[in-house]
Amino acid sequence: MKVLSLHSAGHDTGVGYFEDGRLVFAVETERLTRVKHDHRSDLALEHVLSQACVDVDGIDLVAVSTPVRSALLQIPDLDRAMERIHGGALHHRTTCGLLGRSVDCLVVTHEVSHAALAAHYAGHEEGTLVLVNEGRGQVTRSSLFRVEQGRLEWVAKDPLPWYGNGFGWTAIGHLLGFGKSPSVAGKVMALGGYGQPDLRVREQLLAVDPRVTHDLELAERVRSDLARRPEFNPEFETVAHVVATFQELFTETVHTALDRHVTRTATGVGPIALGGGCALNIVANSALREAFGRDIAIPPACGDAGHLAGAGIYALTYVLGRRPEPLSVYGNGIGEAPADVLAALDTAGLKAVPYDASAVARLLAEGGVVALTEGAAELGPRALGHRSLLGSPAVSGMRKRLSEKLKQREWYRPLGAVMRDERFAELYPGGRPSPYMLFEYQLPEGTAPEARHVNGTCRIQTLGADQPRLHGLLGSFETLTGVPALINTSLNGPGRAIAHTARHVLDDFADSDVDLFVFDDVMAYRGEPR
């Protein structure tokens, strides 16, 4: 069975291709265009269909999440499909002319695609409760699903108030002057660490008319009214207290909804999975994991970028009855041809030399910055060692250099860190790991100070020996410095999507403060021309 899976309209579009239950190839549009949240799915589709590993003529089914780009899909009864979906259908089966011929097509409801991907990371285990929480889906802003007798059942629609979903985070960002882009929530959340919950702010947020989620004129009047109140003035300290208060409300509300519906077992609660953009909220994720006393399944591409796989996973698992294989997080595109890497370095006037792990570790220990690419990129927004900027968390000023100078991000935003599984187990005995950098941990003072947020936490990625290059580099770096982690942040210049190729990396950083470029088995020092 060969399935083409698409997120064809809206932000963070992309395309995936499954063959016999395995995700063979996938790409997010923004990695090709460098435009964050790019909607031009036709470019990703053309790229996927051009790959030698994709059997275009053999595709049996096209699965697409809603909303649907009608001109691209050519679905004859799309109006009927959307009517059924708005009436509560999880999917609509039809045909499409996408490939120049009539092909079976499954139109999958937006929320259902998210839920299927999250359930996949929970192993589709019986009784799994899935919360899909986002700014706006096809028919809801939040939804609860359950895996039951091999089916995905819709349990509740919009179980969360405005302050418990992604709309609320966007609204708070807009209220505080950050705009309305899909990136706003991530910028705003970081502010909470600098503040404390404020009872006055809490009362005013709770008093907001709940109709704001579907009445935009009312929402604007509420925003204007709150903006005039002293508790919401734009000074940094006040803003931080507002965000801390909203974070507390958000976490409490999500916990209450899950606790009401979670499967009870003899030893505690059943499996829980999170999908949608709000699953990137590491403060809530960590609190939920602690409260429920068990791990929580979250896809690394939990936002709309995950639809490139979610629609196909739903089709395979819950319609065709064919369980897909586990997904590798390193499934975005493929590795770059060595000749293309060398050509990019030559154009930039840099000399390629063989990769030398000890030299890289030494440079990092001395305070250097490394731009690293390896093989296929990560699915989703987190840098997990295949498209990363690396620096020492023990060198004073490294956070400012990486975040503010190189990436030109807001000064208050924290940086994540990567740590080997074995060192994590020593520092956090019995602690649950975080391979996708989706949870926070209290970081002992002095352990990795430049990766430590103002509230003492760090967003840690735990890394196994199955990633030998970075795992070995971490070991060499610790031998030299005694420091068990490296700062690991996404490999992109200001305002741009994560770099996908050597040319992209050099476009962003060839004239910057990066000291060393590593591209698979070759590397080049910025200060050493060919």
Sequence and secondary structure as in RCSB ss.txt:
>XXXX:A:sequence
MKVLSLHSAGHDTGVGYFEDGRLVFAVETERLTRVKHDHRSDLALEHVLSQACVDVDGIDLVAVSTPVRSALLQI
PDLDRAMERIHGGALHHRTTCGLLGRSVDCLVVTHEVSHAALAAHYAGHEEGTLVLVNEGRGQVTRSSLFRVEQG
RLEWVAKDPLPWYGNGFGWTAIGHLLGFGKSPSVAGKVMALGGYGQPDLRVREQLLAVDPRVTHDLELAERVRSD
LARRPEFNPEFETVAHVVATFQELFTETVHTALDRHVTRTATGVGPIALGGGCALNIVANSALREAFGRDIAIPP
ACGDAGHLAGAGIYALTYVLGRRPEPLSVYGNGIGEAPADVLAALDTAGLKAVPYDASAVARLLAEGGVVALTEG
AAELGPRALGHRSLLGSPAVSGMRKRLSEKLKQREWYRPLGAVMRDERFAELYPGGRPSPYMLFEYQLPEGTAPE
ARHVNGTCRIQTLGADQPRLHGLLGSFETLTGVPALINTSLNGPGRAIAHTARHVLDDFADSDVDLFVFDDVMAY
RGEPR
>XXXX:A:secstr
 EEEEEE SSSS EEEEEETTEEEEEEEHHHHH  TT   HHHHHHHHHTSTT  GGG  EEEEESS  HHHH  
TTHHHHHHHHHTT SEEEEEE TTSS EEEEEE HHHHHHHHHHHHTTT TT EEEEE S  SS SEEEEEEETT
EEEEEEES S GGGSHHHHHHHHHHTT  SSTTHHHHHHGGGGG    HHHHHHHHTS GGGGT HHHHHHHHHH
HHTSGGG SSHHHHHHHHHHHHHHHHHHHHHHHHHHS EETTEE  EEEESGGGG HHHHHHHHHHHTS  B  T
T SGGGHHHHHHHHIIIIIS        S  BS    HHHHHHHHHHTTB  EE  HHHHHHHHHTT  EEEE S
SB SSS   SSEEEEE TTSTTHHIIIIIIIS   TT    EEEEHHHHHHHSTT    TTS  EEE  TTSSGG
G  TTSEEEEEEE TTSHHHHHHHHHHHHHH   EEEEEE   TT     SHHHHHHHHTTTT  EEEETTEEEE
TT B 
